[in-house]
């Protein structure tokens, strides 16, 4: 830890005079060399597994892949996590290993920290803090977080972006096109043509910490009347495009509360439900990165009372009509209204749907919506491990689409589906037992697309985000 003398923090964001880490050819070339061998090897193994029917060392090869990607900082690890959640994109062994990649990447050392902080806040950056811890509190794929203290005593979380991430994103996305190209040539039942575009758009947004600061402001507004979910303040004078400083929210990891009484676990689960569904149903916004490292449980009187929402990089803003499609599908399934179900899928962006394809999509829809349709207290899925949540249904869809497909997945669906699966996994980890039907009914009470549009417009404008986001 370092300590420094007075000098209060300045007001307003501080920007470096010259962006030395813009998307550079030399940095991209170096990244190609570093990552290319790994991705090429992955592509070859997947091609052999799929085309030639080989299964040599399947689990071992998948574990080697996870180890290789986990040791690489940058977007390729984050994309690997996402790819593992898309049905039929990777062989089962590889998908299972890649889902284990979380926020445990080896951190960068103090020399990097000093360079980053000097570049973002100037040579006297240490004077802007009362103290700043040398060792990171957390390390992830695009950056790491250090605990610090402001001169007024507030504990801070400083998120520092790793070097040359802009170039790394550009290079890694090009490399990953190889995997998608191989996948497309195998005539898969699920056409993922639009998936790459969605992944790229969200990753580029995650590199802009000034945008993430606006996401924090957006969530503070959307969840202002939801005390079960705590959102930090941004410290603008200590934040830039590659440094984001927030309040440090103290809490326990969610898995540390698995042995709590059911009432405590249910409180955490209700907070998770509200943190996800209220912004979506009322503002058309979702938190698209659902892994457990993005949440902690805050404790009062010795027991969990709600959650801290920690990361705001992967936020997806939808057109209000897309939210209408989600609500329409719910009502269509609840009433057995096939026409409304088809209308909902078409609103989402599915095209050329035959009756057979609609029936196949309904397998997945009934799985996701099942707990919301069932007016009773229940778990999200009885007898299912968190790592297996959704896999049986994905297999049934895959098998059916082999005969009746393919179906192209709309890009708007990618993070919606991923977040829903991740949220369900959290409920399974907690073994929560809730009436999800009533929670959802409260979330969509008096729902109207025009109300969503107006709320969204006002909230985005207040947060400094454009109304054409998403």
Rosetta blueprint (number, residue, H / E / L):
1 X L
2 X E
3 X E
4 X L
5 X L
6 X L
7 X L
8 X L
9 X L
10 X L
11 X L
12 X L
13 X L
14 X L
15 X L
16 X L
17 X L
18 X L
19 X L
20 X L
21 X L
22 X L
23 X L
24 X L
25 X H
26 X H
27 X H
28 X H
29 X H
30 X H
31 X H
32 X H
33 X H
34 X H
35 X H
36 X H
37 X H
38 X H
39 X H
40 X H
41 X H
42 X H
43 X H
44 X H
45 X H
46 X H
47 X H
48 X H
49 X H
50 X H
51 X H
52 X L
53 X L
54 X L
55 X L
56 X L
57 X L
58 X H
59 X H
60 X H
61 X H
62 X H
63 X H
64 X H
65 X H
66 X H
67 X H
68 X H
69 X H
70 X H
71 X L
72 X L
73 X L
74 X L
75 X H
76 X H
77 X H
78 X H
79 X H
80 X H
81 X H
82 X H
83 X H
84 X L
85 X L
86 X L
87 X L
88 X L
89 X L
90 X L
91 X L
92 X H
93 X H
94 X H
95 X H
96 X H
97 X H
98 X H
99 X L
100 X L
101 X L
102 X L
103 X L
104 X E
105 X L
106 X L
107 X L
108 X L
109 X L
110 X H
111 X H
112 X H
113 X H
114 X H
115 X H
116 X H
117 X H
118 X H
119 X H
120 X H
121 X H
122 X L
123 X L
124 X L
125 X H
126 X H
127 X H
128 X H
129 X L
130 X L
131 X E
132 X E
133 X L
134 X L
135 X L
136 X L
137 X L
138 X E
139 X E
140 X L
141 X L
142 X L
143 X E
144 X E
145 X E
146 X E
147 X E
148 X E
149 X E
150 X L
151 X L
152 X L
153 X L
154 X L
155 X E
156 X E
157 X E
158 X E
159 X E
160 X E
161 X E
162 X L
163 X L
164 X L
165 X H
166 X H
167 X H
168 X H
169 X H
170 X H
171 X H
172 X H
173 X H
174 X H
175 X H
176 X H
177 X H
178 X H
179 X H
180 X H
181 X H
182 X H
183 X H
184 X H
185 X H
186 X L
187 X L
188 X L
189 X L
190 X E
191 X E
192 X L
193 X L
194 X L
195 X H
196 X H
197 X H
198 X H
199 X H
200 X H
201 X H
202 X H
203 X H
204 X H
205 X H
206 X H
207 X L
208 X L
209 X H
210 X H
211 X H
212 X H
213 X H
214 X H
215 X H
216 X H
217 X H
218 X H
219 X H
220 X H
221 X H
222 X H
223 X L
224 X L
225 X L
226 X L
227 X L
228 X L
229 X E
230 X E
231 X E
232 X L
233 X L
234 X E
235 X L
236 X H
237 X H
238 X H
239 X L
240 X L
241 X L
242 X L
243 X E
244 X E
245 X E
246 X E
247 X E
248 X L
249 X L
250 X L
251 X L
252 X E
253 X E
254 X H
255 X H
256 X H
257 X H
258 X L
259 X L
260 X L
261 X L
262 X H
263 X H
264 X H
265 X H
266 X H
267 X H
268 X H
269 X H
270 X H
271 X H
272 X H
273 X H
274 X H
275 X H
276 X H
277 X H
278 X H
279 X H
280 X H
281 X H
282 X H
283 X H
284 X L
285 X E
286 X E
287 X E
288 X L
289 X L
290 X L
291 X L
292 X H
293 X H
294 X H
295 X E
296 X E
297 X E
298 X E
299 X E
300 X E
301 X L
302 X L
303 X E
304 X E
305 X E
306 X E
307 X E
308 X E
309 X E
310 X L
311 X L
312 X L
313 X L
314 X L
315 X E
316 X E
317 X E
318 X L
319 X L
320 X H
321 X H
322 X H
323 X H
324 X H
325 X H
326 X H
327 X H
328 X H
329 X H
330 X H
331 X H
332 X H
333 X H
334 X H
335 X H
336 X L
337 X L
338 X H
339 X H
340 X H
341 X H
342 X H
343 X H
344 X H
345 X H
346 X H
347 X H
348 X H
349 X L
350 X L
351 X L
352 X L
353 X L
354 X L
355 X H
356 X H
357 X H
358 X H
359 X H
360 X H
361 X H
362 X H
363 X H
364 X H
365 X H
366 X H
367 X H
368 X H
369 X H
370 X H
371 X H
372 X H
373 X H
374 X L
375 X L
376 X L
377 X L
378 X E
379 X L
380 X L
381 X L
382 X L
383 X L
384 X L
385 X L
386 X H
387 X H
388 X H
389 X L
390 X L
391 X H
392 X H
393 X H
394 X H
395 X H
396 X H
397 X H
398 X H
399 X H
400 X H
401 X H
402 X H
403 X H
404 X H
405 X L
406 X L
407 X E
408 X E
409 X L
410 X L
411 X H
412 X H
413 X H
414 X H
415 X H
416 X H
417 X H
418 X H
419 X H
420 X H
421 X H
422 X H
423 X H
424 X H
425 X H
426 X H
427 X H
428 X H
429 X H
430 X H
431 X L
432 X L
433 X L
434 X E
435 X L
436 X H
437 X H
438 X H
439 X H
440 X H
441 X H
442 X H
443 X H
444 X L
445 X L
446 X L
447 X L
448 X L
449 X H
450 X H
451 X H
452 X H
453 X H
454 X H
455 X H
456 X H
457 X H
458 X H
459 X H
460 X H
461 X H
462 X H
463 X H
464 X L
465 X L
466 X L
467 X L
468 X L
469 X L
470 X L
